[in-house]
Amino acid sequence: MNRTLIQTFRERLHRRFYALEGCDPFVFHWRLCQFWEFIQGTDIIRSILSELEPIAPDQLERVTNLADGKLPYGQFESFRSEEEQRSFAFQLLKRVVSVEPRSSDTQNEIAIGRRYTGTSGSQSSKSAFCKEFVEPVFRFIDERLDNQNILLHLLKRYKHVCEWFRQEELLESFLKQKDDRTRKGEYYLALNLYEFLYLSGLEFHIEPRSDSGRIDLISEQIGPNRLLVEVKIFDGNKSYISKGLNQLFDYTTSYNEPFGILVIFDTSDRGLCCATDLSENPFNVLRFHDKTLYILVIDLVKRGPASKRGKLKQIVMEREDFVIEFNEGEQ
């Protein structure tokens, strides 16, 4: 990955965190709301924060008690691990930014910070709140700004470019190139994807050889954090897609990588719908053994406005459809 791209995201994050950390305590709540709006409004950061969304019911109750001032005087929350602290901190930030204080003297953040200082000073209370609850979330985002999340961000943008601006052009070009069960047309669309990623700053190699065959795209082939991408065409044939995912799984094993991405160009009349373990818009996520496989569907067929196209007809691929190739290979 072009490090400049990652560094740009990181610099934007750092500027906002340090501005928040250094602001006057009497406007802290409103600056925190701006920081929250930034991290929630940036696709790549929001995808990182989705890892912090799951929370145990007992922890959510603890968040509520701290945010609403229900803990007895002198008590505060402590954490046995960084994972517990950042999950708690994320949920607490989500709650406090949603409550508008009546004045600068009634900010929940300052009241919470006082529990960690033992003093009534607004500056020290603000600093304590930042250290205990903002900084853990900031550090988590900073550490996760890596190749994987940048690539997911770029692929999401590519999907929008294709569906919003180049849908008819790409489908027409694909149909002209199509022969031998879509192989030539498939390669044409893959090249279009490669061009977009290259112009966006991604450094990669196309179709390197491995023991399990050929993977369409792999970034940073030498070194850590390699990114595996397989491209397939969907024309109504479920088995072709399941075989493609099976190939991707084999590649992640061959390259000893924890995750891979399957990009599907949907050229079918009915449209493809994926039902997998998890949905992280616009990706579907399938976990198999110790691997995480992302699935991105790019629709190249205009379905028409909802008011005119009648009842929506789709071809649905369930988890069982995807993993049938895995199961057959294990027999």
Order of alpha helices (4+ residues) and beta strands (2+ residues): alpha-alpha-alpha-alpha-alpha-alpha-alpha-alpha-alpha-alpha-alpha-beta-beta-beta-beta-beta-alpha-beta-beta-beta-beta-beta-beta-alpha
